[in-house]
Amino acid sequence: MADTVTGSSRRSQDDTATLIPHSGNLGGSSRKGVKAARFKDDDEVVEITIVQRDSMAIEDVRVVDDGGSGHGGGFDGLSLVSPSSSRSGKLASKFRQVKNGLKMNNSSNKAPQTQLGKNVRKRLDRSKSGAAVALKGLQFVTAKVGHDGWAAVEKRFNQLQVDGVLLRSRFGKCIGMDGSDEFAMQVFDSLARKRGITKQVLTKDELKDFWDQLSDQGFDNRLRTFFDMVDKNADGRITAEEVKEIISLSASANKLSKLKERADEYTALIMEELDRDNLGYIELEDLEALLLQSPSQAAARSTTHSSKLSKALSMKLASNKGTGPFYHYWQEFMYFLEENWKRIWVMTLWLSICICLFIWKFIQYRNRAVFHIMGYCVTTAKGAAETLKFNMALVLFPVCRNTITWIRSKTKIGAVVPFNDNINFHKVIAAGVAVGVALHAGAHLTCDFPRLLHASDAAYEPMKPFFGDKRPPNYWWFVKGTEGWTGVVMVVLMTIAFVLAQPWFRRNRLKDSNPLKKMTGFNAFWFTHHLFVIVYALLVVHGICLYLSRKWYKKTTWMYLAVPVLLYVSERILRLFRSHDAVRIQKVAVYPGNVLALYMSKPPGFRYRSGQYIFINCRAVSPYEWHPFSITSAPGDDYLSVHIRTRGDWTSRLRTIFSEPCRPPTDGESGLLRADLSKGITESSARFPKLLIDGPYGAPAQDYREYDVLLLIGLGIGATPLISIVKDVLNHTQHGGSVSGTEPEGSGKAKKRPFMTKRAYFYWVTREEGSFEWFRGVMNEVAEKDKDGVIELHNHCSSVYEEGDARSALIVMLQELQHAKKGVDILSGTSVKTHFARPNWRSVFKHVAVNHENQRVGVFYCGEPVLVPQLRQWSADFTHKTNTKFEFHKENF
């Protein structure tokens, strides 16, 4: 187990000892007078940092004055100040190695080490945070690059080599630095220059030598490698042009095109900070000072607080009392019940009703004469038909959006019914319909009819009242009858609708070479789903013209369907009248990432809650298509806004139509194109097509007001409903919880709920730097108006490599410089500092759990489903292992 001792430049076989100087103020020291270490004159204590794997211990070592005993270096006077910890023996051993190393250096070079010996009596001017940065920064080998060691690199060499050598272009792939070929080739060039290698290929031994340097955990070696990358002419100096090249290279490796465009500006920023003497170049110690800069006070507080959180949470986590596998499975089962009890009881009730209906009809036909001819085929067909009628009626309720929105807003039924899963329940019922159709149609077509055709005359006698005195002559007789052809047509139409509703077809995921691709997409899904109008009409006819039931009160199909169909038709009529008037376009903005922002006037009486959504229709694109979009404006705003990302034909055409009247933005405006008509209708506004809206409709995110604390997580464009919540929380904090226009229409008669939210954490993860322009105004507004710190904003750019990776080291450095000088983030253009790579969700939940004991935290997620299992699991884990209750909600995206 190798330890790192900061305080000496001597390296032993088992321990690494490195002297790492503190940077001090950025660019504050003269290049000519910089020392390997600096000491304060009023203190006679040396600080020794000992690192063991991922942990770091910093101990003070007192300098004992030897009174000029002849030890010019003075290293025998070093002693531990407080060796009281349990590790004091090991620390003392490491310290003795450091002292011996210093003594060896002193004896080999008397004059310089005498001066160093005098300086050792002073305190090392290096912060703990600086040491931590040195140990973690500039990593060429990370958890994602080369983590599998030399054996894996050697294996890839054997696969990629050509005639026993590795080409320069394949160097990045060989060492595991995929996706950064240009950066990897620059690393190759710097290592080759250092060794005098001019050819563009490597042997395995040369690659091993390169790998040993890249994987060296000593910061000095990593710093030298990075410096050599920048210093292409190997003169020991980095010019402004070389700084610009490395900025462009880092920007390309991290897919930051806008940062690359501003390379000149950021080059000037670095040179201004480090080249105080205007020499036109910087040297190694200047680059080191910049890379090891002390974190900001906010970051320092965050680090300190994180340490306290870890200790506090460790004390709060409940220990498992059982150790056997049975206890583990039992605990997981109880967690599952607690989290899904609403879904479980609803599904149990639905399955119970289906089973009871099937058994009831099965027994009924088991006791009829027809059973002696058709046997269990007819009982199965009739049992399935009964469940089919029930499910065809029930499947309409989950898509009655106005009814569900009213129930969840006006009643407390939502406490026991999971309305957020209405679409999922609709799909489950549809699956039940498919099973019923398969059993009913399959039993009739393959069993009942053939058995009736082949029945004896005596056996057919009881069937004459139902099929006529003359036996059906052939199979076609059953198919061409009203009962037959209506059933066949329904099966065909339902099969088409069911298939095109699958994600592969509805989201157009088929390959371009697939001939069915042109027949898929949302339009195909939407139009084929409306074939169910024909299906329901045929179902009523089919239910009236039954073979084996002649009395009207036994023909129950219309009884099942009457109320649900009436409710659904009423919903459609309400939507038609409510969406008749067009809204007035006030402002349009086209943003990077194919995002269109529309700002509209509020229709009279239009009230909504943050987190809800509306349907939009643009007749210039398609007169029949309505598409749902989350509302991004807050209820207290005097406008209505949505942000639409172009992903299909309809949204692409919509963006094209609205982009035509727009102009490039002026200074201070965001976006690629803009048009601001908020001051009134102008001639140019006539070129904008008319929009119809329908809504608002309820969504999982609208329940945020029921929680003390909010944890809002958005992935890409999934941040849209959460932005509205952030703005609403900000408005309530400014107005003391009283904001007009915050309740749905008609809510004046209902008792208003108090605004419970006192704290909100917003995490937005996006892979494109241009995405931050979408909500730049909201970010700035929160930073400006949230004086009490109620809302905590965290932006994450996942295209940038994690902090500590050499590919993002310069980006981190630029961010710190830009934020320190101008208070603006280099990626988002706001005062909210952007984090790199994806968040550590465990740390996020830990942060919230310890800060909010005995409180309910609403976790609202909107984005791609890939993150749902992970967030749901963390919510359950922290709910059961801490006294903070996390309740997870996901938006159907």
Secondary structure in CASP SS format (residue, H / E / C, confidence):
PFRMAT SS
TARGET T0000
AUTHOR 0000-0000-0000
METHOD secondary structure of the structure
MODEL  1
M C 1.00
A C 1.00
D E 1.00
T E 1.00
V E 1.00
T E 1.00
G C 1.00
S C 1.00
S C 1.00
R C 1.00
R C 1.00
S C 1.00
Q C 1.00
D C 1.00
D E 1.00
T E 1.00
A E 1.00
T E 1.00
L C 1.00
I C 1.00
P C 1.00
H C 1.00
S C 1.00
G C 1.00
N C 1.00
L C 1.00
G C 1.00
G C 1.00
S C 1.00
S C 1.00
R C 1.00
K C 1.00
G C 1.00
V C 1.00
K C 1.00
A C 1.00
A C 1.00
R C 1.00
F E 1.00
K E 1.00
D C 1.00
D C 1.00
D C 1.00
E C 1.00
V E 1.00
V E 1.00
E E 1.00
I E 1.00
T E 1.00
I E 1.00
V E 1.00
Q E 1.00
R C 1.00
D C 1.00
S E 1.00
M E 1.00
A E 1.00
I E 1.00
E E 1.00
D E 1.00
V E 1.00
R E 1.00
V E 1.00
V C 1.00
D C 1.00
D C 1.00
G C 1.00
G C 1.00
S C 1.00
G C 1.00
H C 1.00
G C 1.00
G C 1.00
G C 1.00
F H 1.00
D H 1.00
G H 1.00
L E 1.00
S E 1.00
L E 1.00
V C 1.00
S C 1.00
P C 1.00
S C 1.00
S C 1.00
S C 1.00
R C 1.00
S H 1.00
G H 1.00
K H 1.00
L H 1.00
A H 1.00
S H 1.00
K H 1.00
F H 1.00
R H 1.00
Q H 1.00
V H 1.00
K H 1.00
N H 1.00
G H 1.00
L H 1.00
K H 1.00
M H 1.00
N H 1.00
N H 1.00
S H 1.00
S H 1.00
N C 1.00
K H 1.00
A H 1.00
P H 1.00
Q H 1.00
T H 1.00
Q H 1.00
L H 1.00
G H 1.00
K H 1.00
N H 1.00
V H 1.00
R C 1.00
K C 1.00
R E 1.00
L E 1.00
D C 1.00
R C 1.00
S C 1.00
K H 1.00
S H 1.00
G H 1.00
A H 1.00
A H 1.00
V H 1.00
A H 1.00
L H 1.00
K H 1.00
G C 1.00
L C 1.00
Q E 1.00
F C 1.00
V C 1.00
T C 1.00
A C 1.00
K C 1.00
V C 1.00
G C 1.00
H C 1.00
D C 1.00
G H 1.00
W H 1.00
A H 1.00
A H 1.00
V H 1.00
E H 1.00
K H 1.00
R H 1.00
F H 1.00
N H 1.00
Q H 1.00
L H 1.00
Q C 1.00
V E 1.00
D C 1.00
G C 1.00
V E 1.00
L E 1.00
L E 1.00
R H 1.00
S H 1.00
R H 1.00
F H 1.00
G H 1.00
K H 1.00
C H 1.00
I H 1.00
G C 1.00
M C 1.00
D C 1.00
G C 1.00
S C 1.00
D H 1.00
E H 1.00
F H 1.00
A H 1.00
M H 1.00
Q H 1.00
V H 1.00
F H 1.00
D H 1.00
S H 1.00
L H 1.00
A H 1.00
R H 1.00
K H 1.00
R H 1.00
G C 1.00
I C 1.00
T C 1.00
K C 1.00
Q C 1.00
V E 1.00
L E 1.00
T C 1.00
K H 1.00
D H 1.00
E H 1.00
L H 1.00
K H 1.00
D H 1.00
F H 1.00
W H 1.00
D H 1.00
Q H 1.00
L H 1.00
S C 1.00
D C 1.00
Q C 1.00
G C 1.00
F H 1.00
D H 1.00
N H 1.00
R H 1.00
L H 1.00
R H 1.00
T H 1.00
F H 1.00
F H 1.00
D H 1.00
M H 1.00
V H 1.00
D C 1.00
K C 1.00
N C 1.00
A C 1.00
D C 1.00
G C 1.00
R C 1.00
I E 1.00
T E 1.00
A H 1.00
E H 1.00
E H 1.00
V H 1.00
K H 1.00
E H 1.00
I H 1.00
I H 1.00
S H 1.00
L H 1.00
S H 1.00
A H 1.00
S H 1.00
A H 1.00
N C 1.00
K C 1.00
L C 1.00
S H 1.00
K H 1.00
L H 1.00
K H 1.00
E H 1.00
R C 1.00
A H 1.00
D H 1.00
E H 1.00
Y H 1.00
T H 1.00
A H 1.00
L H 1.00
I H 1.00
M H 1.00
E H 1.00
E H 1.00
L H 1.00
D C 1.00
R C 1.00
D C 1.00
N C 1.00
L C 1.00
G C 1.00
Y E 1.00
I E 1.00
E C 1.00
L H 1.00
E H 1.00
D H 1.00
L H 1.00
E H 1.00
A H 1.00
L H 1.00
L H 1.00
L C 1.00
Q C 1.00
S C 1.00
P C 1.00
S C 1.00
Q H 1.00
A H 1.00
A H 1.00
A H 1.00
R H 1.00
S H 1.00
T H 1.00
T H 1.00
H H 1.00
S H 1.00
S H 1.00
K H 1.00
L H 1.00
S H 1.00
K H 1.00
A H 1.00
L H 1.00
S H 1.00
M H 1.00
K H 1.00
L C 1.00
A C 1.00
S C 1.00
N C 1.00
K C 1.00
G C 1.00
T C 1.00
G C 1.00
P H 1.00
F H 1.00
Y H 1.00
H H 1.00
Y H 1.00
W H 1.00
Q H 1.00
E H 1.00
F H 1.00
M H 1.00
Y H 1.00
F H 1.00
L H 1.00
E H 1.00
E H 1.00
N H 1.00
W H 1.00
K H 1.00
R H 1.00
I H 1.00
W H 1.00
V H 1.00
M H 1.00
T H 1.00
L H 1.00
W H 1.00
L H 1.00
S H 1.00
I H 1.00
C H 1.00
I H 1.00
C H 1.00
L H 1.00
F H 1.00
I H 1.00
W H 1.00
K H 1.00
F H 1.00
I H 1.00
Q H 1.00
Y H 1.00
R H 1.00
N C 1.00
R C 1.00
A C 1.00
V C 1.00
F H 1.00
H H 1.00
I H 1.00
M H 1.00
G C 1.00
Y H 1.00
C H 1.00
V H 1.00
T H 1.00
T H 1.00
A H 1.00
K H 1.00
G H 1.00
A H 1.00
A H 1.00
E H 1.00
T H 1.00
L H 1.00
K H 1.00
F H 1.00
N H 1.00
M H 1.00
A H 1.00
L H 1.00
V C 1.00
L C 1.00
F H 1.00
P H 1.00
V H 1.00
C C 1.00
R H 1.00
N H 1.00
T H 1.00
I H 1.00
T H 1.00
W H 1.00
I H 1.00
R H 1.00
S H 1.00
K H 1.00
T C 1.00
K C 1.00
I H 1.00
G H 1.00
A H 1.00
V C 1.00
V C 1.00
P C 1.00
F H 1.00
N H 1.00
D H 1.00
N H 1.00
I H 1.00
N H 1.00
F H 1.00
H H 1.00
K H 1.00
V H 1.00
I H 1.00
A H 1.00
A H 1.00
G H 1.00
V H 1.00
A H 1.00
V H 1.00
G H 1.00
V H 1.00
A H 1.00
L H 1.00
H H 1.00
A H 1.00
G H 1.00
A H 1.00
H H 1.00
L H 1.00
T H 1.00
C H 1.00
D H 1.00
F H 1.00
P H 1.00
R H 1.00
L H 1.00
L H 1.00
H C 1.00
A C 1.00
S C 1.00
D H 1.00
A H 1.00
A H 1.00
Y H 1.00
E H 1.00
P H 1.00
M H 1.00
K H 1.00
P H 1.00
F H 1.00
F H 1.00
G C 1.00
D C 1.00
K C 1.00
R C 1.00
P C 1.00
P C 1.00
N C 1.00
Y H 1.00
W H 1.00
W H 1.00
F H 1.00
V H 1.00
K H 1.00
G C 1.00
T H 1.00
E H 1.00
G H 1.00
W H 1.00
T H 1.00
G H 1.00
V H 1.00
V H 1.00
M H 1.00
V H 1.00
V H 1.00
L H 1.00
M H 1.00
T H 1.00
I H 1.00
A H 1.00
F H 1.00
V H 1.00
L H 1.00
A C 1.00
Q C 1.00
P H 1.00
W H 1.00
F H 1.00
R H 1.00
R C 1.00
N C 1.00
R C 1.00
L C 1.00
K C 1.00
D C 1.00
S C 1.00
N C 1.00
P C 1.00
L C 1.00
K H 1.00
K H 1.00
M H 1.00
T C 1.00
G C 1.00
F H 1.00
N H 1.00
A H 1.00
F H 1.00
W H 1.00
F H 1.00
T H 1.00
H H 1.00
H C 1.00
L C 1.00
F H 1.00
V H 1.00
I H 1.00
V H 1.00
Y H 1.00
A H 1.00
L H 1.00
L H 1.00
V H 1.00
V H 1.00
H H 1.00
G H 1.00
I H 1.00
C C 1.00
L C 1.00
Y C 1.00
L C 1.00
S C 1.00
R C 1.00
K C 1.00
W H 1.00
Y H 1.00
K H 1.00
K C 1.00
T C 1.00
T H 1.00
W H 1.00
M H 1.00
Y H 1.00
L H 1.00
A H 1.00
V H 1.00
P H 1.00
V H 1.00
L H 1.00
L H 1.00
Y H 1.00
V H 1.00
S H 1.00
E H 1.00
R H 1.00
I H 1.00
L H 1.00
R H 1.00
L H 1.00
F H 1.00
R H 1.00
S C 1.00
H C 1.00
D C 1.00
A E 1.00
V E 1.00
R C 1.00
I E 1.00
Q E 1.00
K E 1.00
V E 1.00
A E 1.00
V E 1.00
Y E 1.00
P C 1.00
G C 1.00
N C 1.00
V E 1.00
L E 1.00
A E 1.00
L E 1.00
Y E 1.00
M E 1.00
S C 1.00
K C 1.00
P C 1.00
P C 1.00
G C 1.00
F C 1.00
R C 1.00
Y C 1.00
R C 1.00
S C 1.00
G C 1.00
Q C 1.00
Y E 1.00
I E 1.00
F E 1.00
I E 1.00
N E 1.00
C E 1.00
R C 1.00
A C 1.00
V C 1.00
S C 1.00
P C 1.00
Y C 1.00
E C 1.00
W C 1.00
H E 1.00
P E 1.00
F E 1.00
S E 1.00
I E 1.00
T C 1.00
S C 1.00
A C 1.00
P C 1.00
G C 1.00
D C 1.00
D C 1.00
Y C 1.00
L E 1.00
S E 1.00
V E 1.00
H E 1.00
I E 1.00
R E 1.00
T C 1.00
R C 1.00
G C 1.00
D H 1.00
W H 1.00
T H 1.00
S H 1.00
R H 1.00
L H 1.00
R H 1.00
T H 1.00
I H 1.00
F H 1.00
S H 1.00
E C 1.00
P C 1.00
C C 1.00
R E 1.00
P C 1.00
P C 1.00
T C 1.00
D C 1.00
G C 1.00
E C 1.00
S C 1.00
G C 1.00
L C 1.00
L E 1.00
R E 1.00
A E 1.00
D E 1.00
L C 1.00
S C 1.00
K C 1.00
G C 1.00
I C 1.00
T C 1.00
E H 1.00
S H 1.00
S H 1.00
A H 1.00
R H 1.00
F C 1.00
P C 1.00
K C 1.00
L E 1.00
L E 1.00
I E 1.00
D E 1.00
G E 1.00
P E 1.00
Y E 1.00
G C 1.00
A C 1.00
P H 1.00
A H 1.00
Q H 1.00
D H 1.00
Y H 1.00
R H 1.00
E H 1.00
Y C 1.00
D C 1.00
V E 1.00
L E 1.00
L E 1.00
L E 1.00
I E 1.00
G E 1.00
L E 1.00
G H 1.00
I H 1.00
G H 1.00
A H 1.00
T H 1.00
P H 1.00
L H 1.00
I H 1.00
S H 1.00
I H 1.00
V H 1.00
K H 1.00
D H 1.00
V H 1.00
L H 1.00
N H 1.00
H H 1.00
T H 1.00
Q H 1.00
H C 1.00
G C 1.00
G C 1.00
S C 1.00
V C 1.00
S C 1.00
G C 1.00
T C 1.00
E C 1.00
P C 1.00
E C 1.00
G C 1.00
S H 1.00
G H 1.00
K H 1.00
A C 1.00
K C 1.00
K C 1.00
R C 1.00
P C 1.00
F C 1.00
M C 1.00
T C 1.00
K C 1.00
R E 1.00
A E 1.00
Y E 1.00
F E 1.00
Y E 1.00
W E 1.00
V E 1.00
T E 1.00
R C 1.00
E C 1.00
E H 1.00
G H 1.00
S H 1.00
F H 1.00
E H 1.00
W C 1.00
F C 1.00
R H 1.00
G H 1.00
V H 1.00
M H 1.00
N H 1.00
E H 1.00
V H 1.00
A H 1.00
E H 1.00
K H 1.00
D C 1.00
K C 1.00
D C 1.00
G C 1.00
V C 1.00
I E 1.00
E E 1.00
L E 1.00
H E 1.00
N E 1.00
H E 1.00
C E 1.00
S C 1.00
S C 1.00
V C 1.00
Y C 1.00
E C 1.00
E C 1.00
G C 1.00
D E 1.00
A C 1.00
R C 1.00
S C 1.00
A H 1.00
L H 1.00
I H 1.00
V H 1.00
M H 1.00
L H 1.00
Q H 1.00
E H 1.00
L H 1.00
Q H 1.00
H H 1.00
A H 1.00
K H 1.00
K H 1.00
G C 1.00
V C 1.00
D C 1.00
I C 1.00
L C 1.00
S C 1.00
G C 1.00
T C 1.00
S C 1.00
V C 1.00
K C 1.00
T E 1.00
H E 1.00
F E 1.00
A C 1.00
R C 1.00
P C 1.00
N C 1.00
W H 1.00
R H 1.00
S H 1.00
V H 1.00
F H 1.00
K H 1.00
H H 1.00
V H 1.00
A H 1.00
V H 1.00
N H 1.00
H C 1.00
E C 1.00
N C 1.00
Q C 1.00
R E 1.00
V E 1.00
G E 1.00
V E 1.00
F E 1.00
Y E 1.00
C E 1.00
G C 1.00
E C 1.00
P H 1.00
V H 1.00
L H 1.00
V H 1.00
P H 1.00
Q H 1.00
L H 1.00
R H 1.00
Q H 1.00
W H 1.00
S H 1.00
A H 1.00
D H 1.00
F H 1.00
T H 1.00
H H 1.00
K H 1.00
T C 1.00
N C 1.00
T C 1.00
K E 1.00
F E 1.00
E E 1.00
F E 1.00
H E 1.00
K E 1.00
E C 1.00
N C 1.00
F C 1.00
END
